[in-house]
Amino acid sequence: MGGVSPTAATAPRTESVETDTGVARITWLPARRARLVLAVSHGAGGGIEARDLQALGAALPDRRVTVALVEQPWRVAGKKLAPAPRTLDTGWRGLWPALTAPGLPVVAGGRSAGARVACRTAAELGARAVLALSFPLHPPGKPEKSRADELLSTGVPTLVVQGGRDPFGRPEEFPPGEHGLVEVPYADHGFAVPKKASLTVDQAMDLLTGAVAEWLDGLA
C-alpha cells in the first residue's frame, strides 16, 4: 500500500494576527520537513485567490516550502481599496513575527502592491529573499513614474516574475540590477493569457511555479 510522502503538504490552517493597522490573516499551507517559508501577499485590487498565489500554494509544499498566503488588514476588513503604502508596510511588519515563528528562513513576496511592500521592508525585517510577482514598475501608460528604486534597493536576493504584456511594466522595461527576471510570455498583470496565445493559463502557471521553485532551491 502507498503511504504519504514525508515531504508532502499537511493540512492548511488559518491564523489571525493583530497588527497596528487591524487584524490580518495568514492561510498556512505547510510542508512536511519544511526548509523555508514563502510568505506572499495580494495586490491592491484582489486577494489571495489570485491565480499566481494559488498556483504557488498548490505546488511548493511538495518541494519542502511552506507557503503563507497573507491577507492585509484592509482586505480582511472587507474594504474595497488598499490604503497608502506606509499603512501597508505597517501591516506587513506586524505580521512578520507570526511568519518567522516556525523558526525557518522567510522569503518575503507578493504580487503587485504586495511585491512593493516586500521590497520596501525586506532588509529591515531580515527576509532571506524577495519574490516580486507582477511588480508594478510604473502606472499604466506612465513609464516616467518609475518605482524601480524599490526593486533595486531590497538588499537581498530578488526574483521578479513578470507577464510579457503587463501594462504596469513589460520585462524589457526593467532596469539592469542584481535581481533575476523571469518572463511569462503573453501574460498580463494577473498572468492571464489570450486564448490565441501559444500557451494556456495552466502552462503559464507551470512556468511560473517551476521558475520560483528552481530559484528557491538555489537559496537553500
C-alpha positions as CSV (number, residue, x, y, z in Angstrom):
1,M,0.0,0.0,0.0
2,G,1.2,3.5,-0.8
3,G,1.8,6.0,2.0
4,V,2.0,9.7,2.3
5,S,5.3,11.2,1.1
6,P,7.4,12.6,4.1
7,T,7.7,15.8,2.2
8,A,4.0,16.2,1.2
9,A,1.9,19.1,2.4
10,T,0.0,18.9,5.7
11,A,-3.5,20.3,6.4
12,P,-3.9,24.1,5.7
13,R,-4.7,26.3,8.7
14,T,-5.7,29.9,9.1
15,E,-4.2,32.3,11.7
16,S,-5.5,35.8,12.6
17,V,-2.8,38.3,13.6
18,E,-3.3,41.6,15.3
19,T,-1.3,44.5,13.7
20,D,-1.2,48.2,14.3
21,T,-3.5,48.6,11.2
22,G,-6.0,46.0,12.2
23,V,-6.4,42.2,12.0
24,A,-4.5,40.4,9.3
25,R,-4.9,36.8,8.3
26,I,-2.4,34.1,7.2
27,T,-3.5,31.0,5.4
28,W,-0.7,28.5,6.1
29,L,-0.1,25.7,3.5
30,P,2.5,23.7,5.5
31,A,5.1,21.4,4.1
32,R,6.5,18.4,5.9
33,R,10.2,18.9,6.8
34,A,9.9,22.4,5.5
35,R,13.2,24.2,4.8
36,L,11.8,27.7,4.4
37,V,8.6,29.8,4.4
38,L,7.4,31.7,1.3
39,A,5.1,34.5,2.6
40,V,3.2,36.1,-0.3
41,S,0.6,38.9,-0.1
42,H,-2.0,40.1,-2.6
43,G,-2.3,43.3,-4.6
44,A,-4.4,46.4,-4.2
45,G,-7.3,45.1,-6.2
46,G,-7.7,41.5,-5.2
47,G,-7.0,38.8,-2.6
48,I,-5.1,35.6,-2.1
49,E,-7.4,33.9,-4.7
50,A,-5.1,35.3,-7.4
51,R,-4.1,32.6,-9.8
52,D,-0.4,33.0,-9.2
53,L,-0.6,32.9,-5.4
54,Q,-2.9,29.9,-5.6
55,A,-0.6,28.1,-8.0
56,L,2.4,28.6,-5.7
57,G,0.4,27.4,-2.7
58,A,-0.5,24.2,-4.6
59,A,2.9,23.5,-6.0
60,L,5.5,24.4,-3.4
61,P,4.6,22.5,-0.2
62,D,5.7,19.3,-2.0
63,R,9.0,21.0,-2.5
64,R,9.5,21.4,1.2
65,V,8.4,25.0,1.1
66,T,5.7,26.2,3.5
67,V,3.5,28.8,1.8
68,A,1.9,31.6,3.9
69,L,-0.8,33.4,1.9
70,V,-1.1,36.8,3.7
71,E,-4.3,38.9,3.7
72,Q,-3.6,42.5,4.7
73,P,-5.9,44.1,7.4
74,W,-7.8,46.2,4.9
75,R,-8.8,43.1,2.9
76,V,-9.8,41.2,6.0
77,A,-12.0,44.1,7.0
78,G,-13.8,43.9,3.7
79,K,-12.6,47.3,2.3
80,K,-12.5,47.7,-1.5
81,L,-9.5,49.9,-1.8
82,A,-6.0,49.5,-0.4
83,P,-4.6,52.2,2.0
84,A,-1.4,54.2,1.5
85,P,1.9,52.3,1.1
86,R,3.0,53.3,4.5
87,T,0.0,51.7,6.0
88,L,0.6,48.5,4.0
89,D,4.2,48.4,5.3
90,T,3.0,48.8,8.9
91,G,0.6,45.8,8.5
92,W,3.3,43.7,7.0
93,R,5.7,44.5,9.8
94,G,3.0,43.5,12.3
95,L,2.7,40.1,10.6
96,W,6.4,39.4,10.5
97,P,6.7,37.7,14.0
98,A,4.0,35.2,13.0
99,L,5.7,34.5,9.8
100,T,9.1,33.8,11.5
101,A,7.5,31.8,14.3
102,P,8.2,28.4,12.6
103,G,11.9,29.2,13.0
104,L,12.7,29.0,9.3
105,P,14.1,31.5,6.8
106,V,11.3,33.6,5.4
107,V,11.2,34.7,1.7
108,A,9.0,37.8,1.6
109,G,6.9,38.2,-1.5
110,G,3.7,39.3,-3.1
111,R,2.0,40.3,-6.3
112,S,1.8,43.9,-7.5
113,A,1.3,46.2,-4.4
114,G,2.3,43.2,-2.2
115,A,5.5,42.9,-4.1
116,R,6.3,46.5,-3.4
117,V,5.7,46.0,0.3
118,A,8.1,43.0,0.3
119,C,10.7,45.0,-1.5
120,R,10.5,48.1,0.8
121,T,10.7,46.1,4.0
122,A,12.9,43.1,3.2
123,A,16.2,44.4,4.6
124,E,14.9,45.8,7.9
125,L,12.9,42.6,8.6
126,G,15.7,40.2,7.8
127,A,13.9,38.5,4.9
128,R,16.0,35.8,3.3
129,A,15.0,37.0,-0.2
130,V,12.2,38.7,-2.1
131,L,9.8,37.3,-4.7
132,A,8.1,40.0,-6.7
133,L,5.2,38.8,-8.8
134,S,3.8,41.3,-11.4
135,F,5.9,44.1,-9.9
136,P,4.2,47.4,-10.8
137,L,7.2,49.2,-12.3
138,H,5.1,52.2,-13.2
139,P,1.4,53.1,-13.5
140,P,0.0,52.0,-16.9
141,G,1.0,54.5,-19.6
142,K,3.2,56.5,-17.3
143,P,6.7,55.0,-17.5
144,E,8.2,58.2,-16.2
145,K,6.8,57.4,-12.8
146,S,9.1,54.6,-12.1
147,R,9.2,52.6,-8.9
148,A,12.5,50.9,-9.9
149,D,14.2,52.2,-6.8
150,E,12.1,50.0,-4.6
151,L,13.1,46.9,-6.5
152,L,16.8,47.8,-6.8
153,S,17.2,48.5,-3.1
154,T,15.9,45.3,-1.5
155,G,19.4,44.4,-0.2
156,V,18.6,40.6,-0.6
157,P,18.3,38.1,-3.5
158,T,15.3,39.1,-5.5
159,L,13.3,37.4,-8.3
160,V,10.8,39.2,-10.5
161,V,8.2,37.2,-12.4
162,Q,6.5,39.4,-15.0
163,G,3.9,39.0,-17.7
164,G,5.1,39.7,-21.2
165,R,2.3,42.2,-21.8
166,D,1.9,43.6,-18.3
167,P,0.9,47.3,-18.7
168,F,2.5,48.1,-15.3
169,G,5.9,47.2,-16.8
170,R,6.9,44.8,-19.5
171,P,10.0,42.7,-18.9
172,E,12.1,44.7,-21.3
173,E,11.4,47.9,-19.4
174,F,13.1,46.7,-16.2
175,P,16.4,48.2,-15.5
176,P,19.5,46.1,-15.0
177,G,20.3,45.1,-11.4
178,E,21.0,42.3,-9.0
179,H,17.5,40.8,-9.4
180,G,16.6,37.9,-11.5
181,L,13.8,38.3,-14.1
182,V,11.5,35.6,-15.5
183,E,9.0,36.4,-18.3
184,V,5.7,34.6,-18.6
185,P,5.0,35.1,-22.3
186,Y,1.7,36.8,-23.4
187,A,0.6,37.2,-19.7
188,D,-1.0,40.4,-18.4
189,H,-0.8,41.8,-14.9
190,G,-2.9,39.0,-13.5
191,F,-1.0,36.3,-15.5
192,A,-4.0,35.7,-17.8
193,V,-3.1,34.9,-21.4
194,P,-5.1,35.4,-24.6
195,K,-6.9,32.3,-26.0
196,K,-4.9,32.7,-29.2
197,A,-1.6,32.5,-27.3
198,S,0.8,29.6,-27.8
199,L,0.5,28.6,-24.2
200,T,-2.5,28.1,-21.9
201,V,-3.1,29.6,-18.5
202,D,-2.2,26.3,-16.9
203,Q,1.1,26.2,-18.8
204,A,1.8,29.8,-17.8
205,M,1.3,28.8,-14.1
206,D,3.5,25.8,-14.6
207,L,6.2,28.1,-16.0
208,L,5.8,30.5,-13.1
209,T,5.8,27.9,-10.3
210,G,8.7,26.0,-11.9
211,A,10.9,29.1,-12.1
212,V,10.1,30.1,-8.5
213,A,10.8,26.6,-7.2
214,E,14.1,26.5,-9.0
215,W,15.1,29.9,-7.6
216,L,14.1,28.8,-4.1
217,D,16.2,25.7,-4.4
218,G,19.1,27.9,-5.2
219,L,18.6,29.8,-1.9
220,A,18.8,26.7,0.3
